[in-house]
Amino acid sequence: MTRKLGTITAAVAVAVSLGACSTDGGAASSSEQAAPPAVCAPLPPADITTASGWVGYVGSHPDDVAFVVDDGRGRTVEHRAADTVPLASAIKVVHLAAYARAVASGELDPAEPVPLSEWERWYLPNTDGGAHPKALQRLGVTDPDATVPLEQMVTAMIQESDNAVPDYLRDRLGDAALADAAAQGGWDDLEVPTLLGSTIALLDPAMSRDARWDAAQRYAHDGAYREQVMRMAPGDDFPAVTARVQESGVTGSAAGLASLHRAIATGDFGPGSDVAREHLEWQPAPPGLDGLGFKGGNLPGVVTEAMTIRRSDGTVATAVLLTSHLSSEDYLNVIGGNFAHQQLLLEAMTDPDTASQLSCAV
């Protein structure tokens, strides 16, 4: 049985063309907190194809959205920030953070050659929206017997959003390394994630959450089980698949995700901050900014994004948007290339009016 590409997951790894943005207007004192204006203007119609339309979407779907925005100048706004919700590939910042700490401590060598077979041990074909093949193409890897520098594998995890690298890193570094890296960034309640195990659980609804990592390890080392999993399919019932994503997918909070991204961007994460920041800021920053870091993801009905900007005055802004229960039409619009939610986050970090609109929306 053949899966349809993108039915399970297709990672959002390419930022919108952000263009120039204002970074010097609307600065607030450190004590100022974002609050809705005395009289809120009517919200724009819900429309996930535009940044302003996303404000309307947030207002009409408050139970399906969680967000945190901190402009780094005292203006903050958040909604359901501590709630546990699906994160999809946005979780990979945790694996990046653990890798960065291991590099800083000398435990891992970024130049270490890793056999492609060890990387692909954790790869489940046709479940990542083509991320793994795209990564191999960018890296020029064509020989199945090739080795790949560890650092290049990590670029694939962040840029194309390869799903195999995170579990390779978890298997190699251990659960405590991931939990400790998250805690170092202020995220204390991490559920240690498995991308492969969550995907297998999506294909096998009878699997419990506690069995996901065991299933991932079995897939990596048991050829017969691997073949069995590769014959599974999620089906074409979008609402049913979306419901299973809520049950089996990687979860966490907007507050935890925002805290880790902010710690990396500011350097408060400590040793390894520069390594992680370099990977997250792989695209050029828009004019007027020193750095733009981001990592998002998606699963059926789920779109997530975390973003930071660094300004020349030393301030750092952070924004996270986690959305669940998107309709099939809206979800396909996003994975088809409309990344207006990223534009919303950038505007919310740099434009006080957008932050106020979000306050009014919830």
N, C-alpha and C positions, 0 to 999 in steps of 0.2 A: 504494500500500500504506500502510495507516495504522498507526502505532505505538500501542501501548497506553501510556497515561499511567503514568509511574512505572516502566515496564519498564527504562528506562535509568538514570534517576536521579530521586530526589525528595529535595530538600534538607531536612535536619533543621535548622530555624531557630528553633524555639520551645522555650524552656526549660521544664522541669517547674515546677510550683508548689513552690518550694523551701522556703517556710515559714521559721520561725525556726530558727536553728542556734546551737550553742554556739561561741563564738569566744575564750573566755578560759580554758577548761580544758585541761589536758594540755600546757601550754607546755613546750618542751624547751630545754635549753641549746644554744648554737650548735654544740657539738661532738657532740651526740647524733645518731646515725644510726639509722633505723628498722631493727630486726632482729626476726626472728620470735621469739616467746616460746620458752622452753626446751622446752615441750611445746605443740605446736599442737593446738588443738581440731579435731575433724572438720569438714571444709568443709560448708557447706550444699549441698543439691542444686542442680545447675545450673538456673537459671531466669532468663531475661533480662527477666522482667516485674517483678522486685523488685531493690532495691539489693543485698541480701544474696545473692540468687540469682545476681547477676552475679559475686560473689566465687567462688561454686561454678563458674560457667561458665569463669572465668579458670583455675581449677584443673584443669578437665577439658579445656581447649583451649589449653594453654600455647604451642603453636606457631602459633596463630592470633591471638594477642593481644600487643600491645606497650603498655607504659604507663610513665609517669613521674608520681610524686606528690612534691611538696615543700611541706610545710606552712608554710614560711617561718620556722620556729622551730627548725630543725635536724633535723627528722625527714624523711627521704627514703626512698622505696622505688621501685624501677624493675625493668623486665623487658624485655629485647630493645630497650632504649632507642635503640641506635645502628643497628638493623636498618632497611633500606629496605623500606617497606611502603606499601600504598595509603593515600592521605590523603583522597580525595574532596574535598568543598568546604571542608574544614578548611584547605586550602592558601590560601584567599582572604585570610588574614591577611597573606600576603606582598604581595599587590596593595594591600591597605589600607595597609601600612607604606610602600610605595613612593609611594602617593598622599599620605600624610601628610607624608613628607619633602619632596615636591614643593610641597605647600601651604606648609610652613614656610619653604622657600627662596624662595617667590614665583614658582616656575615654573608652578604651577597656581593658578587662582582658583576656590574652591569655588562661587561664585555664577555662574560662566560658563554661559550657556545652550548646551546641546548639542542639536542636532536629534535628534529621536527616531529618524529614519532612520539616523543614525550609530551610535546605540546598537544598534538592531535589525539592523544590518549583521552583527553577531556573534551573532545569536540564531537558534538552531535549534529550531523549534517542537516541542512535545510530547516534549521530552527533559529537562525540568527539574522534573517534578512540578507544573507550573503556577506556578512561582515568578515568572516574568516577568509573566504576566497579573495575578497577585496584587499584584505591586509597582506596576504601572500603576494598578490599582484603588485602592490605598492612596494613591498620589500624585495621584489625580484626573486622570490623563492619558487623554484620550479622543480627541483630535484627532491623526490620523496626521501632520499637519504641525506638531505642537507642538514646542517646545523644553523641555528638562528641565535644571534646574540640576545641575551636575556633582556637587555634594554629595549631592543626592537620588538620583542614580544609585548613589553609593557606599552610601547607606543600603539600597538594594535589594540590593546585593551581599551585605551582611552580614545584614540582617533577613529578607528572603525567600530569600536565597541565589541571586540571579539569576546565571546563568552567562555572560551576554553582557558584563557590565561588566568582569570580569577581563581578557578578551582585548582589549577596547577600551583598557584602561589599559596593557596590555603593548604594544600597537601604538603607542600615543601616547608612552609614556615610554621604551620600549626595554628590551631584555633586561638590560642592565647595571644599570639602575635597580632592577629586581626583585632581582637577585643582590646588589647593594650594600645594599639595604634589609634583606634576610635576614641578610647578614653583620654589619650594624650591630647586629642583635639576637642575634648569636652563632651564627647558622646558616650555616656556611661551605660546605657541600657541596650547595647547592640545585640541583636540576634545574629550570631555568626552566619553569614550567608553562603549558599551554594547555588550558583547559576545553573549548573548542569542538573543537580538534584531537583531544583524547583521546576525545571523544564520536564524532567521525567515524571514528576508528580502531576504536572499539567496533563501529560499524556496518559497517566494512570491515576484516575480519580480515587481509587481505593487506597492510595499511599498516604500515610500520615506525615505530618510535618517533621516529626522526629526521625523518620526513616529516610529523609531526603539525602543526607550526606552519605549514609551507608549505600544508598542506591547509586550515587555518583561514583563512589569508590569501586563498587562492583562493576559498573559500566566501564571504568578505566582499566580494570584488571581481569575481567571475566568475558572472554570473547563470545561465549554463547549468550550471556545476558545482553551483551552489547548488540548482537544481532536481533534479539527479541525486542529491545527498545527501539531499534531503528525501523522495525516494522509497524510500530504504533503510529497512530494519527489522532489529532485532537478533534476531528470532525469539523463541520462547516456551520454549526449553530453558534453564531457570534455571541448571543447572550449567555449561552451555556459555557462557552469557553471563557468569557469574561468573568463569570461567576467563579470558575475554577481558579482563575488568576488571583482573585481575592483570597482564596483559601490556601493556595500552594505557593504563591510568589514570595519573593524577598520583600520584607517590610521594614519600616522604621519611621522615624519622625522627621518633620521638616526642621524642627529645632536642632536635632542631633546632626543632621546633614549640614545645616547652615553653620553650626559651630565648628565642624571639622574643616569645611572649606575656608572659613574665616581664619582659623588658626594657621592653616597652610599659607594663605595669602599674606598674613601679617608677619609670619615667622614665629608666632607664639607656639606653634607645634613643636619647635625645637629642632634637634638634629634631623636632617632629612627634609626640612621645609623647602629648601631650594630645589631638591630633586623632584619632589612632588609638584611644586609650583611650575617648574619647567615643562612637565608633561601636561598639566592642565592648561597652561598658556601656550599651547602649540600653535595657535593661530595668531596672526598679528593683531595687536590692540588697535581699536579705533583711534582716530586722531584725538589728541588731548588726553589720552590715558597712557599709563606706563605698562599696564598689563590687563589682560582679560582672560580669566580662567573659567572653564565650564565643563560639566559632564551631565548628560541627560540620558534618557532611555524611554523605552515604551514596550508595552505588552498589550494584547487586545483589550481595549477600553481604558488603558492607562498611558498617560504621558507625564513625564517628570523632567525637571530641569533644576540644576543648581549652578549659580554663576557668581563670580566675584570680579570686581574691578579695582585696580590700584591706581591712585592718582599721584601726580608729581608732588603734591603737598604732603604725602605720607598717609593720607586717609585711605581706608579700604571699605568698599561697600559690598554687601552680600545679599543675594536674593535666591529663594527656593520656591518653586511651584510644583505641587504634587496633585495630579488630577486623576480621578478614577471614574468608572462608569460612563465613559464617553460613548456616544452612539457609534454605530458602525460607520456612518457617513463622516462624522467628525474625526474619528480615529484615522480613517483612511486618508482624510484630507491632510492630517499632520504627517503621517509617514510617507505621503506622496510628495512632500517637499515644502509644505507651508509651515514655517517655523515662527509664526507671529507671537507665540508665547515667549520666545526668547527676546523678541523686541519689547514685549511688555515688561519683562524683568529688567532689561537695560534702562528703559524709561523710568521705571519705578525707583531705581537706584540713583538716577540723575535728575529727575524732574519732580519737585515737591507736589505739583498738581496731580501727577499720576498716582503718587503715594496716597494723597488725600482721596482720590477716586476709589482706590482699593479699600480705604477705611470706610467709605460710604457704602461700598458694595456688600459689606458683611456687618 
